[in-house]
Amino acid sequence: MEHSTREYDLSTASWRKSSYSGGSGGNCLEVAPSHPTHVPVRDSKNPLGPKLKFRAEAWSAFVENLKQD
């Protein structure tokens, strides 16, 4: 399966920090929920570092599981 470069280009992604993040900028994730095919995730302390990309279904299942704990 081919993937276009644009499909995975995160240079213009709009990142959102968790509402559970404290003002001190501690350990926190940021997500770019408007990406068309995946949910990109990055470390808020290292925004230029590596990013993870999850299929939307996998991310939703992960978040739902967190809510149950």
C-alpha positions as CSV (number, residue, x, y, z in Angstrom):
1,M,0.0,0.0,0.0
2,E,1.4,3.4,-0.9
3,H,1.1,6.4,1.3
4,S,1.4,9.9,0.0
5,T,4.0,12.2,1.7
6,R,1.2,14.7,2.3
7,E,-0.8,12.1,4.3
8,Y,1.9,11.9,6.9
9,D,3.1,15.5,6.8
10,L,2.8,16.9,10.3
11,S,4.5,20.2,9.6
12,T,1.2,22.1,9.6
13,A,-0.6,20.0,12.3
14,S,-2.5,21.9,15.0
15,W,-1.4,20.3,18.3
16,R,-3.6,20.3,21.4
17,K,-2.4,19.6,24.9
18,S,-4.4,17.5,27.3
19,S,-6.8,19.3,29.5
20,Y,-5.3,17.3,32.4
21,S,-2.0,19.0,31.8
22,G,-0.8,21.3,34.6
23,G,0.5,24.8,33.9
24,S,4.0,23.7,34.8
25,G,4.4,21.8,31.5
26,G,5.3,18.5,33.2
27,N,4.8,15.1,31.6
28,C,2.2,15.7,28.9
29,L,1.1,14.5,25.5
30,E,-0.2,16.6,22.7
31,V,-2.4,15.3,19.9
32,A,-3.3,16.7,16.5
33,P,-6.9,15.6,16.2
34,S,-7.7,17.1,12.9
35,H,-5.3,14.8,10.9
36,P,-7.5,13.0,8.3
37,T,-6.4,9.4,8.8
38,H,-4.4,9.1,12.1
39,V,-4.1,10.7,15.5
40,P,-0.6,12.0,15.8
41,V,0.8,12.1,19.3
42,R,4.0,13.9,20.6
43,D,5.7,14.7,23.9
44,S,4.9,18.3,24.8
45,K,8.4,18.8,26.2
46,N,10.0,17.8,22.9
47,P,7.8,19.1,20.1
48,L,10.5,18.7,17.5
49,G,11.2,15.1,18.5
50,P,9.6,11.9,17.2
51,K,5.9,11.6,16.9
52,L,3.6,8.5,17.1
53,K,0.7,8.1,14.7
54,F,-2.2,5.9,15.7
55,R,-5.2,4.8,13.6
56,A,-8.2,6.7,14.8
57,E,-9.9,3.5,15.9
58,A,-6.9,2.4,18.0
59,W,-6.6,5.9,19.6
60,S,-10.4,5.9,20.5
61,A,-10.1,2.5,22.1
62,F,-7.1,3.6,24.1
63,V,-8.8,6.7,25.4
64,E,-12.0,4.8,26.2
65,N,-9.9,2.3,28.2
66,L,-8.3,5.1,30.1
67,K,-11.7,6.5,31.1
68,Q,-12.6,3.1,32.6
69,D,-9.6,3.0,34.9
